[in-house]
Amino acid sequence: MNIIDIAVPDYIEVESDERLGKIRSIFERENPRGLIVVDGEGYAGVIGEKQLVQSHIDDDTKAAALMQSAPKIDRREDVREAARMLVEGNTQIAPVYEGEKLWGIITGDAILEAVIDNLDALTVDQIYTDDVVTVSEEDRVGKVINLLREHGISRLPVVNENGRLTGVVTTHDIVDFVVRKMNRQGKGDRRGDIDRMLDLPVYDLMSSPVFTTTPGEKVDDAVAKMFERNVAGLVVTPTDSDSEVIGVLTKTDVLRALTYTEEEQMDVQVTNIDLVDTMSREALVQSITDVVDKYQEMQVHHAHVRFHEHKEKLRGTPLIQAQVRLRTSHGQVAGSGEGYGAEHAFRVALDKLERNVLELKGLNADEEYRGQLLRKLGEL
């Protein structure tokens, strides 16, 4: 299946010099998945809700300062490949081209709606994210924004003092709140108003009750629930308890699952691959494969590599956080690290991954390699 009947020619376009104030108003009025940004040379990038969750940016900021790059997708591209490109681009919207002409857009929602009937073979426990970040009801909005940026996620389960699930706060909640506040405040200096917003407790913004799913639920039913409730994710709770948080299932998790292959070679997903400028995608995949091949008893079903850029730089090179996560026959295992430049960060994360693999219960590494690795770790 390709996306020729899924992509749509209708989209909202803004100029690269458009003011943030107007962009926020468009999101409130139209509620789009994202905006296409153009300049004198044509397509320039996209703006999504994640880009709007930056409280320190005032209304006079230009669109060019907020936009992110998103992959150009051919109108006849395969659905699985289009899903991969959206996930790796860390975006829910991308421009669709017919030849050299910008034809329209494709969204993650459109892909999921087209393939939902084919998702009944998967269950939530096969694809949900169990490395979940939570916040308390008393945490401040400023902390929430920092966590969303730091982890590159769009939602945080909210728990009370006893650790029980009471709500969820998302980028949409924050954008909606800020836009409504700004419109009521009118023009003028809003720095003080924004500071007060950042100091509000999560309890004032969170959504409750929380829409949940369980590990055994079919993925097609979970996705149908997301569309019915108009949410981008569900909190995963145990079958016998709806107040214990064990993970999160998002539309991005489902899109990622579409890229899984039945081929013998390991399936590797890379988020924010545009940050990798000193090594090829093939070299990155081979590095992970080399690690996996050293462990005879571990079968890897899927690997996910994620890069996140911090503001800090060293002689022009940004500080990057890298995370490598494997879904294996022995459960999930991950390694993360930071370094100046994506390749440095990736190598640090890969070293930590090897160490964590060794600690997996019941996994025995080849003794010769174990000795080499221990010597290597001893040198660190």
HELIX and SHEET records of a PDB file:
HELIX    1   1 LEU A   20  GLU A   30  1                                  11    
HELIX    2   2 GLU A   49  LEU A   52  1                                   4    
HELIX    3   3 ALA A   63  LEU A   66  1                                   4    
HELIX    4   4 VAL A   79  GLU A   88  1                                  10    
HELIX    5   5 GLY A  108  VAL A  115  1                                   8    
HELIX    6   6 ILE A  116  ASN A  118  5                                   3    
HELIX    7   7 VAL A  124  GLN A  126  5                                   3    
HELIX    8   8 VAL A  141  HIS A  151  1                                  11    
HELIX    9   9 THR A  171  GLN A  185  1                                  15    
HELIX   10  10 ARG A  191  LEU A  198  1                                   8    
HELIX   11  11 VAL A  202  ASP A  204  5                                   3    
HELIX   12  12 VAL A  219  ARG A  229  1                                  11    
HELIX   13  13 LYS A  251  LEU A  258  1                                   8    
HELIX   14  14 ILE A  273  LEU A  275  5                                   3    
HELIX   15  15 ARG A  281  VAL A  292  1                                  12    
HELIX   16  16 ALA A  342  LEU A  358  1                                  17    
HELIX   17  17 GLU A  367  GLU A  379  1                                  13    
SHEET    1   A 3 GLU A  13  GLU A  15  0                                        
SHEET    2   A 3 LEU A  35  ASP A  39  1                                        
SHEET    3   A 3 GLY A  42  ILE A  47 -1                                        
SHEET    1   B 3 ILE A  73  ASP A  74  0                                        
SHEET    2   B 3 ILE A  93  GLU A  98  1                                        
SHEET    3   B 3 LYS A 101  THR A 107 -1                                        
SHEET    1   C 3 VAL A 135  SER A 136  0                                        
SHEET    2   C 3 ARG A 155  VAL A 159  1                                        
SHEET    3   C 3 LEU A 165  THR A 170 -1                                        
SHEET    1   D 3 THR A 212  THR A 213  0                                        
SHEET    2   D 3 GLY A 233  VAL A 236  1                                        
SHEET    3   D 3 GLY A 247  THR A 250 -1                                        
SHEET    1   E 4 VAL A 268  THR A 271  0                                        
SHEET    2   E 4 VAL A 300  LEU A 314  1                                        
SHEET    3   E 4 THR A 317  THR A 328 -1                                        
SHEET    4   E 4 GLY A 331  TYR A 340 -1                                        
END                                                                             
